[in-house]
């Protein structure tokens, strides 16, 4: 029976047709089902292309489309491992990953969008084979050149990519040498053959920080330069401060507290003491005032998704005219902001929340180390430097401690694992690689940002307005079973709650400063799922919150900019405000922005890893004490104490025995000597090899304790 097509035809309407017909359909089938097909042919075809790209439809032979669920198919992103095996992470929320053995990956590459057929399910684990690549995600490739029979092949330096790429002859061909480290553009993925690429830059040696950063920029296809239209739009932005429709907070004692070298200040805070307890102000740069939706600048910011930070440099989400000048909450300068005011009683209970467009004038640009000296060290010089602001800072410290205690009561997970801090000298060389200190002053700002993010998410949800949430789902039960085994092996006491859930925060707290703290923190962290963006609110497991969004960093994160636009619509029109974005649009944005966040994290992490190896090149033969941080079937990784660097001791360099990898017990054990290596063991090692290009840092074992 033919039906009229609604004028506002959506993907849901199209899915309903497929579900009702209970069979794969072609364009002609849909034309025969829907009367008004001719009027909206272009729109329907566009919808079907989008749905195929997103995975809600699968394109079959003979130009037919079907529902993946009805054909035992799953659509998602392929994530490969060094072993050659892979996992398909489904696009559909709530679905478990599909394991794909290397022999069934075919010509798909790590990061590709694929269709996988489920062929086997055992104990809840799904296994399948890839039947189709729907979208090639690899645009740039880096690796080493290998010459064979007059042809150059590029062997990727990313061990997750097993394919070799044929290098096209070109202008640079005469300059190429066997073994060169190069960056290339992928030009072709032929059916059944090796992919092809074109060399765009030869690196040879990564012998300084700048070269390493440039290499990663090519590898991740990052853009240091902005398109001309976006750059022009940023340059035309005017600072004109408009008070109309905004509350005037210019005479309040807002301050920014950031790192020593920060240049983009997007948050300022203030705490006032009240009769009931405290009034917290969190004021965030009103970036959305300058970045209009769907403008060239906005489209480029969305493509980037986030700023990417390298030691000594940054690839910003927004041009510097905005990020460092017009939007930045610089001291003693008026700026337009969005302000969240949160009233607490003395126990930290939230009494009231309000949200306003505002204008502030930051009273001071403070650093974490200065505030640490004021609040923790109680240094006289530091306290004298902020004499007028001292009562405000003291109140900040008190409120932050109360809020942190409340978070711990809720079951918030607090992993105590340091991050590397690369210290550069005046010439941009590596001065040191340190464990970053976890300062109380940093936790003050962290508490206030979490409070604001939660309050905004809850408020927007109460107004029934679609939003991009920051979600963190609970770990899979199987991962926690492995963690429980570890607790039993280590005789760590714990008592599950009435629903059988582990008291994870209590466990972390109880092992603090104890022998197995390092091991338990590491293994539990690996059990966690990665936080991501979603249009569906699934809560935040790590923070133990039912509602959470990203609101506080719109200069460097696009989801925050989206959140600002939605909040401003509600401030202007109340609960009568129309949705700024549709749910389908937000879900598509959330997927893209989660992907961009992963790219940024990979870029930053690999840059740090290679810089740490470069730092060790001048330390070959030196001896260090360290701790075993990870164990594999081919060796164990050691994190050094004196410098924050991690390298590997290969089993092939241990000559006293053959060692078996007991994965469930997180250890290696000698077959003859019964000698054991376990995560958390202290060892002494010597630096043997430091190869920045191949990303190898090898140690030899001298002794273990």
C-alpha positions, 0 to 999 in steps of 0.5 A: 500500500502506497503512503504519502511521504511526510514533508519533514521526512526523517531517518526514523521514517525510513527505518520504519519502512524497512522494518515494516517491509521486513526485506531488503529494499532498493530505491525503486522499492521505496518509490513503489511504497511511497506516493510522494517519492518523486517530490523528495527523491533527492532528499530520500537518496541523501538520507539513505547515503547518510544512513549507510555511512552511519551504519543504520543501513547496509548496502547489498548487491543489486543496489539493495539496502538492508537492516544490519540487525536482520542479516547478522551484520554489525557496522562499526570501526575496526581497531587492530592489535599488533598481533594482526587480530582486530575488533569491530567497535559497533556504531550502535550504542550498547552493542559488544565489540566483535572479535575478528581474527587476522585471517578474516580482516581481508583488506581492511585497515585499522580505523576503517568503517566496516561491515562485519558478519557475526559467525560465532558467539560463545559466552557472550563473546562475538566473533566474525569476519569483515565482509565490506569496507564502507569508508577508508579512514586512513588518509595519511600514512607514515613509515619506512621505505623498503626497496624491492625489484626497483619499487619502493614500498612503505612499511607503516610504523604503526604496528596496527597496520599490516598492509604495505603501501606501494609508493607511486613514482613522482618528483621526490622518487629520485631522492628516496632511499631504502630505510627512509622514514617518510610521510605519505598521502594515501592515493588509492585502495585498489580491490584485491591489491596493495594500497598506494601512496605518494611521499610528501615529506622525508624525515630520515632522523627525528633528532629534535622535538620540532621534527617529532611534532611535525612527523606526528602532525603528518601522521595524524593529518592535523592542520596547523593552518586554517582555511582562508575564510575561517582565518578571515572571519577570526580577524574580523571579530570585534571585542565590543563588550555588550552589557545588554542581556548580561549580568555585570560581574566586572567588579567581582574577584574572578581569577584564572588559575592555569599552568605556567605556559597557558595562553588560552584562559577560558575559565575564571572562578570565584568563591564567596562565603555566605550565611548558608555556606558558599557561593561558587561562580564559574565563568566561561568565555562566551566563544559562541558569541564570536563563532556563529553556527555553520559559519566557515570558522564554525565548520573548521572548528567542528572538523578539528573537534579539539585543540592538540597540544605538543611540548612547546606548541599547539594546533588550536581549534580556533585561530589565535586571534580568538583563542589567545586574545578576544575569547581569552579571559586575560587579566584586567580585561573585560570579557563576555562570559557564561556564568554558573552560580552554585550555592552550597551549604556548609556540608557541600549540598547544592542549594541552588543553581543559576545560569546567566550571560555575563561580563567579567573582568579577571582580577588576576592571572594565577598559576597552579604553583603560586596557588599551591604555595599560597594554600598548601605551603603557606609561603609568606612571599606567595601570600603577600603577592595575592594579599587582596585575594587571599580570603577568596583563595582560602574559601576556594580551598575549603569548598574544593575539599568539601566537594572532593569529599562528597565525590568520594562518598558517591563512589568517584574513582580517583586513579593516582597515576602520574602523567609525563611532563616534558621540560624544554630549554630556551632553545626548544631542546629537552631539559628533563622528563618529569612525573607531573606533580598532582597539586592541590591547586589543580584539584581545586579547579578540577572540582569547580569544573566538574561541578559546573559541567554537572549542573549545566547537564542536569539543567539542560536535561530538566529543560528536555533539550537535546545535548551532547553528554560526556558519558563513561559507561561501567566496565564489562563484567568480564573485565571486573572478574579479572580484576577480582582474580587479581585482588584474590591473588594479592589477598586484598580484602573487599566486600561487594555491595548488595547488588554484587558490585565492587567498592572500587573507590574503597579498594583504591583508597585502602591500597594507597601507599601500600605495596600493591598500589601501583599494580591495582591502579594500573589493572583497574584503569585498563578495565575501564571503558573510555569516556566518550560523547553521546546524545544519549545520557548514560551517566558518568561511571568514573565520576559517579554522576547521573548527568555530565557534559563538557561546558567549561572549555569552549576555546579548545573543545567543540562539544563545549561550544555546542553546550553553550549554544544550547544553554544560551537558547534556554537562558533567552527563552526558558523552557519554551526554547526550541531545540538548537540541534536535533538528536540525530544531528547531535549523535552524528556530531558526538561520534565525530567528536569522540573520534577527533578526541581519540586522534588528539590523544594518540597524537599527544601520547605518541609525541611524548613517547618519542620525545622520551626515547630521544631524551634517553639517546644520550643515556645509553649504558646508564643504570636506573631503578624502576618498576614493572608497569606492564607484562606481555608474552614477549617481555615486560615494560619498566617505568624508571624512577629518576626519569619518567620514561618507560622501556621494555626488557625482552624475554629474549634477553633473559638467559637464565630460564624460559619464561611462561606468560600467565595472563590471568595472574599478571606475571611471567614465571620461569619454567626451571627456576620458578623466578617470577616477574609481576607488575609492581616489582622493583627492578634495576635495568641498563639502557641498551637501545634508544631508537626514536624512529622505530619507537624502541627503548630497550633495557637489559635486566641487572637485578630484581627485588 
